[in-house]
Amino acid sequence: MMYQELLKALVKPALYEKTDTLFWNDPHIAKSMLEAHLNPELEAASRKPETIDKAVDFIETLVSKDAKILDIGCGPGLYTKRLADKGFNVTGLDFSANSIAYAKAHDAKTTYLVQDYLEMDFENEFDLITFIYCDYGALVPEDREKTLKMSLI
């Protein structure tokens, strides 16, 4: 039985093959991902703080201060906190409970939701939706299209 399971693990997935594994919520991976997000010296899981600040400054030029912003795939809230500190009404959405817990502990201004953005069901609630860094590239093509369509509602 164990041998067969190991053999399955060795099979190379087809290009763009969607898996059922939610490895982001594995405790070890979630802890490591959070550490990577928070390391200001790395541009692995997140950008460096200076780059995030520039992006937030740019976003600030796009909408008025009363804008409602949704950040899908917000991770530990590195952008959402900065946007909320600038006075925007921000909602951050991520399926990593570990990242959202960190974000909530460090940012009381933003509404944080643990949810898969492929299942979000907002309708005309936001003036601007951000989808920053690598999440889009990690999706299979069908999920990319689905996410963009949901963001346009």
N, CA, C and O atoms as a GROMACS GRO file, in nm:
protein
  612
    1MET      N    1   0.083  -0.119   0.000
    1MET     CA    2   0.000   0.000   0.000
    1MET      C    3   0.088   0.126   0.000
    1MET      O    4   0.066   0.217  -0.080
    2MET      N    5   0.185   0.130   0.089
    2MET     CA    6   0.271   0.247   0.097
    2MET      C    7   0.351   0.264  -0.032
    2MET      O    8   0.371   0.377  -0.078
    3TYR      N    9   0.396   0.156  -0.089
    3TYR     CA   10   0.472   0.159  -0.213
    3TYR      C   11   0.389   0.222  -0.325
    3TYR      O   12   0.441   0.302  -0.402
    4GLN      N   13   0.262   0.186  -0.333
    4GLN     CA   14   0.175   0.242  -0.437
    4GLN      C   15   0.154   0.391  -0.417
    4GLN      O   16   0.147   0.466  -0.514
    5GLU      N   17   0.145   0.435  -0.293
    5GLU     CA   18   0.131   0.577  -0.265
    5GLU      C   19   0.257   0.653  -0.307
    5GLU      O   20   0.249   0.763  -0.362
    6LEU      N   21   0.372   0.593  -0.280
    6LEU     CA   22   0.498   0.655  -0.322
    6LEU      C   23   0.508   0.664  -0.474
    6LEU      O   24   0.555   0.764  -0.528
    7LEU      N   25   0.464   0.561  -0.541
    7LEU     CA   26   0.465   0.563  -0.688
    7LEU      C   27   0.377   0.675  -0.742
    7LEU      O   28   0.415   0.741  -0.839
    8LYS      N   29   0.262   0.697  -0.682
    8LYS     CA   30   0.174   0.807  -0.724
    8LYS      C   31   0.243   0.941  -0.708
    8LYS      O   32   0.228   1.030  -0.792
    9ALA      N   33   0.318   0.955  -0.601
    9ALA     CA   34   0.387   1.082  -0.575
    9ALA      C   35   0.497   1.109  -0.677
    9ALA      O   36   0.537   1.224  -0.695
   10LEU      N   37   0.546   1.007  -0.741
   10LEU     CA   38   0.653   1.023  -0.839
   10LEU      C   39   0.603   1.056  -0.979
   10LEU      O   40   0.682   1.090  -1.067
   11VAL      N   41   0.473   1.047  -1.002
   11VAL     CA   42   0.417   1.076  -1.133
   11VAL      C   43   0.419   1.227  -1.156
   11VAL      O   44   0.366   1.305  -1.078
   12LYS      N   45   0.480   1.265  -1.265
   12LYS     CA   46   0.488   1.407  -1.302
   12LYS      C   47   0.350   1.453  -1.350
   12LYS      O   48   0.292   1.389  -1.438
   13PRO      N   49   0.298   1.563  -1.294
   13PRO     CA   50   0.167   1.609  -1.339
   13PRO      C   51   0.174   1.665  -1.481
   13PRO      O   52   0.278   1.714  -1.525
   14ALA      N   53   0.064   1.657  -1.550
   14ALA     CA   54   0.056   1.716  -1.684
   14ALA      C   55   0.060   1.868  -1.672
   14ALA      O   56   0.023   1.923  -1.569
   15LEU      N   57   0.104   1.932  -1.776
   15LEU     CA   58   0.108   2.078  -1.778
   15LEU      C   59  -0.032   2.134  -1.748
   15LEU      O   60  -0.130   2.096  -1.811
   16TYR      N   61  -0.039   2.225  -1.652
   16TYR     CA   62  -0.163   2.290  -1.609
   16TYR      C   63  -0.263   2.194  -1.545
   16TYR      O   64  -0.382   2.224  -1.539
   17GLU      N   65  -0.217   2.082  -1.499
   17GLU     CA   66  -0.305   1.989  -1.431
   17GLU      C   67  -0.337   2.043  -1.292
   17GLU      O   68  -0.247   2.074  -1.214
   18LYS      N   69  -0.464   2.054  -1.263
   18LYS     CA   70  -0.507   2.103  -1.133
   18LYS      C   71  -0.504   1.989  -1.032
   18LYS      O   72  -0.548   1.878  -1.062
   19THR      N   73  -0.452   2.017  -0.915
   19THR     CA   74  -0.446   1.914  -0.810
   19THR      C   75  -0.550   1.942  -0.704
   19THR      O   76  -0.605   2.052  -0.695
   20ASP      N   77  -0.576   1.841  -0.623
   20ASP     CA   78  -0.668   1.856  -0.511
   20ASP      C   79  -0.596   1.897  -0.384
   20ASP      O   80  -0.660   1.927  -0.283
   21THR      N   81  -0.464   1.898  -0.387
   21THR     CA   82  -0.384   1.925  -0.269
   21THR      C   83  -0.387   2.073  -0.233
   21THR      O   84  -0.355   2.158  -0.317
   22LEU      N   85  -0.423   2.104  -0.112
   22LEU     CA   86  -0.419   2.242  -0.062
   22LEU      C   87  -0.296   2.256   0.026
   22LEU      O   88  -0.306   2.272   0.148
   23PHE      N   89  -0.180   2.250  -0.036
   23PHE     CA   90  -0.056   2.247   0.042
   23PHE      C   91  -0.030   2.377   0.115
   23PHE      O   92   0.049   2.378   0.209
   24TRP      N   93  -0.092   2.488   0.075
   24TRP     CA   94  -0.071   2.616   0.144
   24TRP      C   95  -0.115   2.609   0.289
   24TRP      O   96  -0.064   2.682   0.374
   25ASN      N   97  -0.210   2.522   0.318
   25ASN     CA   98  -0.261   2.511   0.455
   25ASN      C   99  -0.191   2.403   0.537
   25ASN      O  100  -0.226   2.382   0.654
   26ASP      N  101  -0.094   2.335   0.480
   26ASP     CA  102  -0.012   2.243   0.556
   26ASP      C  103   0.062   2.326   0.662
   26ASP      O  104   0.124   2.427   0.626
   27PRO      N  105   0.059   2.288   0.789
   27PRO     CA  106   0.120   2.371   0.894
   27PRO      C  107   0.266   2.409   0.868
   27PRO      O  108   0.306   2.523   0.891
   28HIS      N  109   0.345   2.315   0.821
   28HIS     CA  110   0.487   2.345   0.795
   28HIS      C  111   0.501   2.444   0.679
   28HIS      O  112   0.577   2.540   0.688
   29ILE      N  113   0.429   2.419   0.570
   29ILE     CA  114   0.438   2.509   0.454
   29ILE      C  115   0.381   2.645   0.488
   29ILE      O  116   0.439   2.747   0.450
   30ALA      N  117   0.268   2.650   0.560
   30ALA     CA  118   0.208   2.779   0.597
   30ALA      C  119   0.303   2.861   0.683
   30ALA      O  120   0.315   2.982   0.664
   31LYS      N  121   0.372   2.796   0.776
   31LYS     CA  122   0.468   2.867   0.860
   31LYS      C  123   0.584   2.920   0.777
   31LYS      O  124   0.626   3.035   0.794
   32SER      N  125   0.636   2.838   0.687
   32SER     CA  126   0.747   2.879   0.602
   32SER      C  127   0.706   2.990   0.506
   32SER      O  128   0.783   3.083   0.482
   33MET      N  129   0.586   2.981   0.452
   33MET     CA  130   0.537   3.085   0.360
   33MET      C  131   0.523   3.218   0.433
   33MET      O  132   0.561   3.322   0.380
   34LEU      N  133   0.469   3.215   0.554
   34LEU     CA  134   0.455   3.339   0.630
   34LEU      C  135   0.591   3.400   0.657
   34LEU      O  136   0.609   3.521   0.644
   35GLU      N  137   0.687   3.317   0.695
   35GLU     CA  138   0.823   3.368   0.718
   35GLU      C  139   0.880   3.431   0.591
   35GLU      O  140   0.945   3.535   0.597
   36ALA      N  141   0.856   3.368   0.477
   36ALA     CA  142   0.905   3.422   0.350
   36ALA      C  143   0.836   3.554   0.316
   36ALA      O  144   0.901   3.646   0.266
   37HIS      N  145   0.705   3.563   0.342
   37HIS     CA  146   0.632   3.688   0.319
   37HIS      C  147   0.689   3.802   0.403
   37HIS      O  148   0.700   3.915   0.356
   38LEU      N  149   0.725   3.771   0.525
   38LEU     CA  150   0.764   3.875   0.620
   38LEU      C  151   0.912   3.910   0.617
   38LEU      O  152   0.953   4.006   0.682
   39ASN      N  153   0.992   3.835   0.546
   39ASN     CA  154   1.136   3.862   0.539
   39ASN      C  155   1.160   3.980   0.445
   39ASN      O  156   1.140   3.967   0.324
   40PRO      N  157   1.203   4.096   0.498
   40PRO     CA  158   1.220   4.215   0.415
   40PRO      C  159   1.336   4.207   0.318
   40PRO      O  160   1.350   4.292   0.230
   41GLU      N  161   1.419   4.106   0.333
   41GLU     CA  162   1.536   4.091   0.245
   41GLU      C  163   1.506   4.007   0.121
   41GLU      O  164   1.585   4.005   0.027
   42LEU      N  165   1.393   3.937   0.121
   42LEU     CA  166   1.361   3.847   0.011
   42LEU      C  167   1.251   3.903  -0.078
   42LEU      O  168   1.164   3.976  -0.032
   43GLU      N  169   1.257   3.868  -0.204
   43GLU     CA  170   1.145   3.890  -0.294
   43GLU      C  171   1.103   3.753  -0.345
   43GLU      O  172   1.115   3.723  -0.464
   44ALA      N  173   1.055   3.673  -0.254
   44ALA     CA  174   1.014   3.537  -0.289
   44ALA      C  175   0.861   3.528  -0.280
   44ALA      O  176   0.794   3.518  -0.382
   45ALA      N  177   0.807   3.531  -0.160
   45ALA     CA  178   0.662   3.524  -0.142
   45ALA      C  179   0.599   3.662  -0.155
   45ALA      O  180   0.484   3.673  -0.197
   46SER      N  181   0.673   3.766  -0.120
   46SER     CA  182   0.627   3.904  -0.131
   46SER      C  183   0.742   3.991  -0.180
   46SER      O  184   0.858   3.948  -0.182
   47ARG      N  185   0.709   4.110  -0.218
   47ARG     CA  186   0.811   4.206  -0.258
   47ARG      C  187   0.876   4.267  -0.133
   47ARG      O  188   0.826   4.250  -0.022
   48LYS      N  189   0.986   4.336  -0.154
   48LYS     CA  190   1.053   4.407  -0.045
   48LYS      C  191   0.966   4.526  -0.005
   48LYS      O  192   0.889   4.577  -0.086
   49PRO      N  193   0.979   4.571   0.121
   49PRO     CA  194   0.894   4.680   0.170
   49PRO      C  195   0.896   4.805   0.082
   49PRO      O  196   0.792   4.868   0.063
   50GLU      N  197   1.012   4.842   0.029
   50GLU     CA  198   1.019   4.962  -0.055
   50GLU      C  199   0.933   4.946  -0.181
   50GLU      O  200   0.868   5.041  -0.226
   51THR      N  201   0.934   4.828  -0.237
   51THR     CA  202   0.855   4.801  -0.357
   51THR      C  203   0.706   4.802  -0.324
   51THR      O  204   0.625   4.853  -0.401
   52ILE      N  205   0.671   4.744  -0.210
   52ILE     CA  206   0.530   4.744  -0.168
   52ILE      C  207   0.484   4.888  -0.147
   52ILE      O  208   0.374   4.924  -0.189
   53ASP      N  209   0.566   4.971  -0.084
   53ASP     CA  210   0.530   5.111  -0.061
   53ASP      C  211   0.506   5.183  -0.194
   53ASP      O  212   0.411   5.260  -0.205
   54LYS      N  213   0.589   5.158  -0.294
   54LYS     CA  214   0.571   5.222  -0.425
   54LYS      C  215   0.441   5.177  -0.490
   54LYS      O  216   0.369   5.258  -0.548
   55ALA      N  217   0.411   5.049  -0.479
   55ALA     CA  218   0.287   4.997  -0.536
   55ALA      C  219   0.166   5.059  -0.468
   55ALA      O  220   0.069   5.097  -0.534
   56VAL      N  221   0.171   5.069  -0.336
   56VAL     CA  222   0.059   5.129  -0.261
   56VAL      C  223   0.045   5.278  -0.297
   56VAL      O  224  -0.067   5.328  -0.312
   57ASP      N  225   0.156   5.347  -0.311
   57ASP     CA  226   0.150   5.487  -0.353
   57ASP      C  227   0.087   5.500  -0.491
   57ASP      O  228   0.011   5.594  -0.515
   58PHE      N  229   0.118   5.408  -0.581
   58PHE     CA  230   0.056   5.409  -0.714
   58PHE      C  231  -0.093   5.380  -0.704
   58PHE      O  232  -0.173   5.450  -0.767
   59ILE      N  233  -0.130   5.280  -0.628
   59ILE     CA  234  -0.273   5.246  -0.611
   59ILE      C  235  -0.349   5.367  -0.558
   59ILE      O  236  -0.462   5.392  -0.597
   60GLU      N  237  -0.286   5.440  -0.468
   60GLU     CA  238  -0.350   5.559  -0.410
   60GLU      C  239  -0.386   5.663  -0.516
   60GLU      O  240  -0.480   5.739  -0.497
   61THR      N  241  -0.312   5.667  -0.627
   61THR     CA  242  -0.341   5.764  -0.733
   61THR      C  243  -0.459   5.721  -0.821
   61THR      O  244  -0.509   5.801  -0.900
   62LEU      N  245  -0.502   5.597  -0.807
   62LEU     CA  246  -0.604   5.543  -0.897
   62LEU      C  247  -0.747   5.565  -0.849
   62LEU      O  248  -0.839   5.570  -0.931
   63VAL      N  249  -0.766   5.580  -0.718
   63VAL     CA  250  -0.901   5.588  -0.663
   63VAL      C  251  -0.909   5.695  -0.555
   63VAL      O  252  -0.807   5.737  -0.500
   64SER      N  253  -1.031   5.738  -0.526
   64SER     CA  254  -1.052   5.838  -0.420
   64SER      C  255  -1.040   5.773  -0.283
   64SER      O  256  -1.045   5.650  -0.270
   65LYS      N  257  -1.024   5.855  -0.181
   65LYS     CA  258  -1.005   5.804  -0.044
   65LYS      C  259  -1.125   5.726   0.008
   65LYS      O  260  -1.110   5.646   0.100
   66ASP      N  261  -1.243   5.748  -0.048
   66ASP     CA  262  -1.360   5.674  -0.001
   66ASP      C  263  -1.379   5.541  -0.077
   66ASP      O  264  -1.480   5.474  -0.060
   67ALA      N  265  -1.282   5.506  -0.158
   67ALA     CA  266  -1.290   5.382  -0.236
   67ALA      C  267  -1.286   5.259  -0.146
   67ALA      O  268  -1.219   5.256  -0.043
   68LYS      N  269  -1.359   5.159  -0.189
   68LYS     CA  270  -1.355   5.028  -0.125
   68LYS      C  271  -1.265   4.939  -0.208
   68LYS      O  272  -1.287   4.922  -0.328
   69ILE      N  273  -1.163   4.882  -0.144
   69ILE     CA  274  -1.062   4.802  -0.214
   69ILE      C  275  -1.066   4.659  -0.163
   69ILE      O  276  -1.073   4.634  -0.042
   70LEU      N  277  -1.062   4.565  -0.256
   70LEU     CA  278  -1.051   4.424  -0.224
   70LEU      C  279  -0.914   4.376  -0.271
   70LEU      O  280  -0.879   4.395  -0.388
   71ASP      N  281  -0.838   4.315  -0.183
   71ASP     CA  282  -0.709   4.256  -0.218
   71ASP      C  283  -0.723   4.105  -0.210
   71ASP      O  284  -0.726   4.047  -0.102
   72ILE      N  285  -0.732   4.040  -0.328
   72ILE     CA  286  -0.745   3.895  -0.328
   72ILE      C  287  -0.606   3.831  -0.328
   72ILE      O  288  -0.517   3.873  -0.401
   73GLY      N  289  -0.592   3.730  -0.245
   73GLY     CA  290  -0.462   3.669  -0.224
   73GLY      C  291  -0.374   3.759  -0.140
   73GLY      O  292  -0.255   3.774  -0.167
   74CYS      N  293  -0.433   3.820  -0.037
   74CYS     CA  294  -0.366   3.925   0.042
   74CYS      C  295  -0.256   3.874   0.133
   74CYS      O  296  -0.176   3.953   0.185
   75GLY      N  297  -0.249   3.741   0.154
   75GLY     CA  298  -0.146   3.689   0.244
   75GLY      C  299  -0.154   3.754   0.381
   75GLY      O  300  -0.262   3.769   0.437
   76PRO      N  301  -0.038   3.792   0.437
   76PRO     CA  302  -0.037   3.849   0.572
   76PRO      C  303  -0.071   3.998   0.578
   76PRO      O  304  -0.049   4.062   0.680
   77GLY      N  305  -0.125   4.052   0.470
   77GLY     CA  306  -0.176   4.189   0.474
   77GLY      C  307  -0.072   4.298   0.452
   77GLY      O  308  -0.089   4.409   0.502
   78LEU      N  309   0.033   4.269   0.380
   78LEU     CA  310   0.139   4.368   0.360
   78LEU      C  311   0.091   4.490   0.280
   78LEU      O  312   0.134   4.602   0.307
   79TYR      N  313   0.004   4.468   0.184
   79TYR     CA  314  -0.053   4.579   0.106
   79TYR      C  315  -0.177   4.635   0.175
   79TYR      O  316  -0.196   4.756   0.182
   80THR      N  317  -0.262   4.545   0.225
   80THR     CA  318  -0.388   4.589   0.284
   80THR      C  319  -0.365   4.681   0.403
   80THR      O  320  -0.435   4.782   0.417
   81LYS      N  321  -0.270   4.650   0.487
   81LYS     CA  322  -0.242   4.735   0.603
   81LYS      C  323  -0.198   4.873   0.559
   81LYS      O  324  -0.242   4.974   0.613
   82ARG      N  325  -0.110   4.878   0.461
   82ARG     CA  326  -0.063   5.008   0.411
   82ARG      C  327  -0.177   5.089   0.350
   82ARG      O  328  -0.186   5.210   0.371
   83LEU      N  329  -0.265   5.022   0.276
   83LEU     CA  330  -0.379   5.091   0.217
   83LEU      C  331  -0.476   5.139   0.325
   83LEU      O  332  -0.527   5.251   0.318
   84ALA      N  333  -0.501   5.056   0.424
   84ALA     CA  334  -0.589   5.095   0.534
   84ALA      C  335  -0.529   5.212   0.612
   84ALA      O  336  -0.601   5.302   0.654
   85ASP      N  337  -0.399   5.210   0.632
   85ASP     CA  338  -0.332   5.321   0.703
   85ASP      C  339  -0.344   5.452   0.626
   85ASP      O  340  -0.335   5.559   0.684
   86LYS      N  341  -0.363   5.443   0.496
   86LYS     CA  342  -0.382   5.563   0.414
   86LYS      C  343  -0.528   5.609   0.411
   86LYS      O  344  -0.561   5.710   0.350
   87GLY      N  345  -0.614   5.533   0.478
   87GLY     CA  346  -0.753   5.574   0.491
   87GLY      C  347  -0.852   5.501   0.403
   87GLY      O  348  -0.971   5.532   0.407
   88PHE      N  349  -0.807   5.406   0.325
   88PHE     CA  350  -0.899   5.332   0.239
   88PHE      C  351  -0.976   5.227   0.318
   88PHE      O  352  -0.929   5.178   0.420
   89ASN      N  353  -1.096   5.194   0.270
   89ASN     CA  354  -1.178   5.087   0.325
   89ASN      C  355  -1.134   4.960   0.254
   89ASN      O  356  -1.165   4.940   0.136
   90VAL      N  357  -1.063   4.873   0.324
   90VAL     CA  358  -0.997   4.759   0.260
   90VAL      C  359  -1.049   4.626   0.315
   90VAL      O  360  -1.073   4.610   0.434
   91THR      N  361  -1.065   4.532   0.223
   91THR     CA  362  -1.095   4.394   0.257
   91THR      C  363  -0.984   4.308   0.198
   91THR      O  364  -0.950   4.321   0.080
   92GLY      N  365  -0.928   4.221   0.280
   92GLY     CA  366  -0.826   4.128   0.233
   92GLY      C  367  -0.882   3.987   0.238
   92GLY      O  368  -0.946   3.948   0.335
   93LEU      N  369  -0.857   3.911   0.132
   93LEU     CA  370  -0.910   3.777   0.120
   93LEU      C  371  -0.796   3.681   0.085
   93LEU      O  372  -0.720   3.706  -0.009
   94ASP      N  373  -0.786   3.573   0.160
   94ASP     CA  374  -0.683   3.472   0.133
   94ASP      C  375  -0.730   3.340   0.192
   94ASP      O  376  -0.803   3.339   0.291
   95PHE      N  377  -0.690   3.228   0.131
   95PHE     CA  378  -0.732   3.100   0.189
   95PHE      C  379  -0.632   3.044   0.289
   95PHE      O  380  -0.652   2.934   0.340
   96SER      N  381  -0.526   3.118   0.317
   96SER     CA  382  -0.433   3.076   0.421
   96SER      C  383  -0.477   3.131   0.556
   96SER      O  384  -0.461   3.250   0.584
   97ALA      N  385  -0.532   3.044   0.638
   97ALA     CA  386  -0.576   3.087   0.771
   97ALA      C  387  -0.459   3.140   0.852
   97ALA      O  388  -0.476   3.231   0.933
   98ASN      N  389  -0.342   3.085   0.832
   98ASN     CA  390  -0.222   3.129   0.902
   98ASN      C  391  -0.188   3.274   0.866
   98ASN      O  392  -0.160   3.355   0.955
   99SER      N  393  -0.189   3.306   0.739
   99SER     CA  394  -0.159   3.443   0.695
   99SER      C  395  -0.266   3.541   0.742
   99SER      O  396  -0.235   3.652   0.786
  100ILE      N  397  -0.391   3.500   0.734
  100ILE     CA  398  -0.500   3.590   0.777
  100ILE      C  399  -0.492   3.613   0.928
  100ILE      O  400  -0.517   3.725   0.973
  101ALA      N  401  -0.459   3.512   1.004
  101ALA     CA  402  -0.443   3.531   1.149
  101ALA      C  403  -0.335   3.634   1.178
  101ALA      O  404  -0.352   3.720   1.264
  102TYR      N  405  -0.224   3.625   1.108
  102TYR     CA  406  -0.116   3.723   1.125
  102TYR      C  407  -0.166   3.863   1.087
  102TYR      O  408  -0.144   3.960   1.160
  103ALA      N  409  -0.234   3.872   0.973
  103ALA     CA  410  -0.283   4.002   0.926
  103ALA      C  411  -0.379   4.065   1.027
  103ALA      O  412  -0.367   4.184   1.058
  104LYS      N  413  -0.473   3.987   1.078
  104LYS     CA  414  -0.568   4.039   1.176
  104LYS      C  415  -0.498   4.086   1.303
  104LYS      O  416  -0.538   4.185   1.364
  105ALA      N  417  -0.394   4.016   1.344
  105ALA     CA  418  -0.321   4.052   1.466
  105ALA      C  419  -0.242   4.182   1.450
  105ALA      O  420  -0.207   4.246   1.549
  106HIS      N  421  -0.214   4.221   1.325
  106HIS     CA  422  -0.131   4.339   1.301
  106HIS      C  423  -0.205   4.453   1.231
  106HIS      O  424  -0.145   4.556   1.200
  107ASP      N  425  -0.334   4.435   1.206
  107ASP     CA  426  -0.410   4.537   1.132
  107ASP      C  427  -0.558   4.528   1.170
  107ASP      O  428  -0.630   4.443   1.120
  108ALA      N  429  -0.599   4.616   1.256
  108ALA     CA  430  -0.740   4.616   1.301
  108ALA      C  431  -0.831   4.694   1.207
  108ALA      O  432  -0.953   4.687   1.221
  109LYS      N  433  -0.775   4.770   1.112
  109LYS     CA  434  -0.855   4.854   1.024
  109LYS      C  435  -0.915   4.777   0.906
  109LYS      O  436  -1.021   4.814   0.855
  110THR      N  437  -0.849   4.673   0.864
  110THR     CA  438  -0.890   4.598   0.746
  110THR      C  439  -0.981   4.482   0.785
  110THR      O  440  -0.964   4.421   0.890
  111THR      N  441  -1.078   4.454   0.699
  111THR     CA  442  -1.160   4.334   0.713
  111THR      C  443  -1.088   4.221   0.643
  111THR      O  444  -1.058   4.230   0.524
  112TYR      N  445  -1.061   4.114   0.717
  112TYR     CA  446  -0.991   4.000   0.659
  112TYR      C  447  -1.083   3.879   0.655
  112TYR      O  448  -1.156   3.851   0.750
  113LEU      N  449  -1.078   3.808   0.542
  113LEU     CA  450  -1.161   3.690   0.522
  113LEU      C  451  -1.075   3.572   0.481
  113LEU      O  452  -0.990   3.583   0.392
  114VAL      N  453  -1.097   3.459   0.546
  114VAL     CA  454  -1.034   3.334   0.504
  114VAL      C  455  -1.128   3.272   0.402
  114VAL      O  456  -1.234   3.221   0.436
  115GLN      N  457  -1.086   3.278   0.277
  115GLN     CA  458  -1.171   3.225   0.170
  115GLN      C  459  -1.087   3.205   0.045
  115GLN      O  460  -0.992   3.279   0.021
  116ASP      N  461  -1.122   3.107  -0.033
  116ASP     CA  462  -1.060   3.084  -0.163
  116ASP      C  463  -1.119   3.187  -0.259
  116ASP      O  464  -1.241   3.194  -0.274
  117TYR      N  465  -1.035   3.266  -0.324
  117TYR     CA  466  -1.089   3.368  -0.413
  117TYR      C  467  -1.157   3.309  -0.536
  117TYR      O  468  -1.230   3.379  -0.605
  118LEU      N  469  -1.135   3.182  -0.563
  118LEU     CA  470  -1.207   3.117  -0.672
  118LEU      C  471  -1.354   3.093  -0.635
  118LEU      O  472  -1.434   3.055  -0.720
  119GLU      N  473  -1.387   3.116  -0.509
  119GLU     CA  474  -1.524   3.098  -0.462
  119GLU      C  475  -1.586   3.227  -0.410
  119GLU      O  476  -1.691   3.224  -0.346
  120MET      N  477  -1.521   3.340  -0.434
  120MET     CA  478  -1.576   3.466  -0.383
  120MET      C  479  -1.705   3.498  -0.458
  120MET      O  480  -1.722   3.462  -0.574
  121ASP      N  481  -1.794   3.568  -0.389
  121ASP     CA  482  -1.925   3.595  -0.448
  121ASP      C  483  -1.969   3.740  -0.426
  121ASP      O  484  -2.086   3.767  -0.398
  122PHE      N  485  -1.875   3.831  -0.436
  122PHE     CA  486  -1.909   3.972  -0.422
  122PHE      C  487  -1.975   4.021  -0.551
  122PHE      O  488  -1.950   3.968  -0.659
  123GLU      N  489  -2.059   4.122  -0.537
  123GLU     CA  490  -2.122   4.179  -0.655
  123GLU      C  491  -2.127   4.331  -0.642
  123GLU      O  492  -2.202   4.385  -0.561
  124ASN      N  493  -2.047   4.397  -0.722
  124ASN     CA  494  -2.041   4.544  -0.725
  124ASN      C  495  -2.014   4.605  -0.588
  124ASN      O  496  -2.069   4.710  -0.556
  125GLU      N  497  -1.932   4.541  -0.508
  125GLU     CA  498  -1.905   4.590  -0.373
  125GLU      C  499  -1.777   4.672  -0.364
  125GLU      O  500  -1.756   4.744  -0.266
  126PHE      N  501  -1.690   4.662  -0.466
  126PHE     CA  502  -1.559   4.725  -0.456
  126PHE      C  503  -1.532   4.818  -0.575
  126PHE      O  504  -1.578   4.794  -0.687
  127ASP      N  505  -1.457   4.923  -0.546
  127ASP     CA  506  -1.418   5.017  -0.650
  127ASP      C  507  -1.289   4.974  -0.720
  127ASP      O  508  -1.265   5.008  -0.835
  128LEU      N  509  -1.209   4.898  -0.648
  128LEU     CA  510  -1.082   4.852  -0.702
  128LEU      C  511  -1.051   4.715  -0.642
  128LEU      O  512  -1.068   4.693  -0.522
  129ILE      N  513  -1.006   4.624  -0.727
  129ILE     CA  514  -0.964   4.492  -0.681
  129ILE      C  515  -0.818   4.476  -0.719
  129ILE      O  516  -0.780   4.496  -0.834
  130THR      N  517  -0.737   4.438  -0.620
  130THR     CA  518  -0.597   4.411  -0.647
  130THR      C  519  -0.573   4.261  -0.641
  130THR      O  520  -0.637   4.189  -0.564
  131PHE      N  521  -0.480   4.217  -0.721
  131PHE     CA  522  -0.442   4.076  -0.731
  131PHE      C  523  -0.292   4.079  -0.756
  131PHE      O  524  -0.246   4.069  -0.870
  132ILE      N  525  -0.217   4.094  -0.649
  132ILE     CA  526  -0.077   4.133  -0.658
  132ILE      C  527   0.018   4.015  -0.648
  132ILE      O  528  -0.004   3.921  -0.571
  133TYR      N  529   0.122   4.022  -0.724
  133TYR     CA  530   0.238   3.934  -0.727
  133TYR      C  531   0.213   3.807  -0.805
  133TYR      O  532   0.178   3.816  -0.922
  134CYS      N  533   0.226   3.691  -0.749
  134CYS     CA  534   0.233   3.568  -0.829
  134CYS      C  535   0.109   3.481  -0.828
  134CYS      O  536   0.108   3.377  -0.894
  135ASP      N  537   0.007   3.516  -0.758
  135ASP     CA  538  -0.110   3.427  -0.749
  135ASP      C  539  -0.167   3.393  -0.886
  135ASP      O  540  -0.198   3.277  -0.913
  136TYR      N  541  -0.180   3.492  -0.971
  136TYR     CA  542  -0.239   3.469  -1.103
  136TYR      C  543  -0.161   3.364  -1.181
  136TYR      O  544  -0.220   3.278  -1.245
  137GLY      N  545  -0.029   3.371  -1.176
  137GLY     CA  546   0.055   3.278  -1.249
  137GLY      C  547   0.050   3.137  -1.195
  137GLY      O  548   0.085   3.043  -1.266
  138ALA      N  549   0.006   3.120  -1.072
  138ALA     CA  550  -0.001   2.986  -1.013
  138ALA      C  551  -0.131   2.915  -1.046
  138ALA      O  552  -0.147   2.796  -1.017
  139LEU      N  553  -0.223   2.987  -1.108
  139LEU     CA  554  -0.353   2.927  -1.140
  139LEU      C  555  -0.349   2.855  -1.274
  139LEU      O  556  -0.274   2.892  -1.364
  140VAL      N  557  -0.430   2.750  -1.285
  140VAL     CA  558  -0.448   2.686  -1.415
  140VAL      C  559  -0.527   2.784  -1.503
  140VAL      O  560  -0.599   2.868  -1.450
  141PRO      N  561  -0.514   2.775  -1.636
  141PRO     CA  562  -0.580   2.872  -1.724
  141PRO      C  563  -0.730   2.892  -1.698
  141PRO      O  564  -0.778   3.005  -1.703
  142GLU      N  565  -0.802   2.784  -1.672
  142GLU     CA  566  -0.947   2.798  -1.648
  142GLU      C  567  -0.974   2.882  -1.523
  142GLU      O  568  -1.067   2.963  -1.520
  143ASP      N  569  -0.892   2.863  -1.419
  143ASP     CA  570  -0.912   2.940  -1.296
  143ASP      C  571  -0.869   3.086  -1.313
  143ASP      O  572  -0.925   3.174  -1.248
  144ARG      N  573  -0.772   3.112  -1.399
  144ARG     CA  574  -0.736   3.251  -1.431
  144ARG      C  575  -0.855   3.323  -1.492
  144ARG      O  576  -0.891   3.434  -1.453
  145GLU      N  577  -0.915   3.256  -1.590
  145GLU     CA  578  -1.031   3.316  -1.657
  145GLU      C  579  -1.147   3.336  -1.559
  145GLU      O  580  -1.212   3.440  -1.559
  146LYS      N  581  -1.171   3.237  -1.476
  146LYS     CA  582  -1.280   3.245  -1.376
  146LYS      C  583  -1.256   3.361  -1.281
  146LYS      O  584  -1.348   3.436  -1.251
  147THR      N  585  -1.132   3.376  -1.232
  147THR     CA  586  -1.101   3.483  -1.139
  147THR      C  587  -1.121   3.620  -1.203
  147THR      O  588  -1.177   3.710  -1.140
  148LEU      N  589  -1.076   3.635  -1.325
  148LEU     CA  590  -1.093   3.764  -1.392
  148LEU      C  591  -1.240   3.796  -1.416
  148LEU      O  592  -1.282   3.910  -1.399
  149LYS      N  593  -1.317   3.696  -1.453
  149LYS     CA  594  -1.461   3.718  -1.475
  149LYS      C  595  -1.530   3.756  -1.345
  149LYS      O  596  -1.614   3.845  -1.344
  150MET      N  597  -1.495   3.687  -1.235
  150MET     CA  598  -1.557   3.719  -1.105
  150MET      C  599  -1.519   3.859  -1.062
  150MET      O  600  -1.599   3.927  -0.998
  151SER      N  601  -1.399   3.903  -1.094
  151SER     CA  602  -1.352   4.035  -1.054
  151SER      C  603  -1.424   4.145  -1.129
  151SER      O  604  -1.427   4.259  -1.083
  152LEU      N  605  -1.482   4.113  -1.244
  152LEU     CA  606  -1.551   4.213  -1.323
  152LEU      C  607  -1.696   4.232  -1.282
  152LEU      O  608  -1.761   4.328  -1.326
  153ILE      N  609  -1.746   4.144  -1.199
  153ILE     CA  610  -1.887   4.153  -1.157
  153ILE      C  611  -1.905   4.273  -1.066
  153ILE      O  612  -2.016   4.299  -1.019
   0.00000   0.00000   0.00000
